[in-house]
């Protein structure tokens, strides 16, 4: 009979449930963040290449004025 009582207490005990909820919530946030990162990565890579090309072709004189191709 002691085993029955212990099993009933274990089944109805919700200690630690908040911890489990937080783990699931944090895991979902990480997966969502990785999904967004995978979706936007090609656009970011292209944008950095455009900026790099513009910086590489810019000519700056001593007054600090820039001449050459401008960023779109």
N, C-alpha and C positions, 0 to 999 in steps of 0.2 A: 504493500500500500504506500510505502514511503516513495517509491519510484513514481507512482501515479501523481502524487501530490507535487513532487519536484518538477515533473513534466508540465503540469498545469501552471505552476508558478512561472516556469521558464517561458511558456507560450504566451502568457499574459504580461510579462515584464517588458516594458518599453525603454528601459535604461539603455542609453547609447544610441537611440534612434535619431537623435539630433545630429550626432556625429556622422552617421550613415547618410543622412540627408545632405549634410555639407559636402561629403565626399562625392556624392552623385552630382550635386550642383556644380562643384568645382570642376569635375571631370567633363561635364557638359559644356561649361564655359571654355575650357581648354580646347575641346573638339570643335566648338563653334569658331573660336579664334583661329585655329589652324585651317579650317575650311575657308574662312575669309581671306587669310593670307595666301592660300593656294589660288584663290580666284583673282586677287589683285596683283600678284607677283609679276605677271608678264607686262602689265601696264607700267608698273614702277620701274622695271628694268628698262623699258623703252624710254621713259621720261628721264632717267639718269643718263642714258646714252645721249639724248638730245642736249641736255645741259652740259655734259662733258664736251661734246662737239662744239657747242657755242663758246664755252670758256677757252677751248683750245684754239679757236680761230679769232678770238677777240684781240684787238690791238689797243693798248692803253698808253696814252702819252703822259708826260710829267704832270700835267694838271689834273689827271685822274679821269679825263673824259674818255669814253669808250667809242671806238670806231669799228666798223665791220658789221658782221651779221648780228642781228638782235634776236633775242628769244621771242618766239611766237607766243 
